[in-house]
Amino acid sequence: MRIIDTIPHPDMRISILYMNEKFIVRIEDGPYEQHYKLTKDMASTIEQVKEVVDESFLKSVRETFEQMHQQFKEAYFRNKN
């Protein structure tokens, strides 16, 4: 798996990888990561991958990161006692 491109973003690190004839969008924010695999049927070029990663998509990704953080925080403090 290798990084073939990145998408600039002020808060998140967005990498486009390629492996086994699939594009993988890896989005990182602090200690959390989300990965999305796109088959050739979904996107056959980097430009098509970038079209998927639009403002609306990134808004939902941000919400998922917030949920991940809340879930982790709850689990951490629940098991700390």
Secondary structure as GFF3:
##gff-version 3
##sequence-region A 1 81
A	DSSP	beta_strand	2	7	.	.	.	ID=ss1
A	DSSP	beta_strand	13	19	.	.	.	ID=ss2
A	DSSP	beta_strand	22	29	.	.	.	ID=ss3
A	DSSP	beta_strand	32	38	.	.	.	ID=ss4
A	DSSP	alpha_helix	46	52	.	.	.	ID=ss5
A	DSSP	alpha_helix	55	80	.	.	.	ID=ss6
###
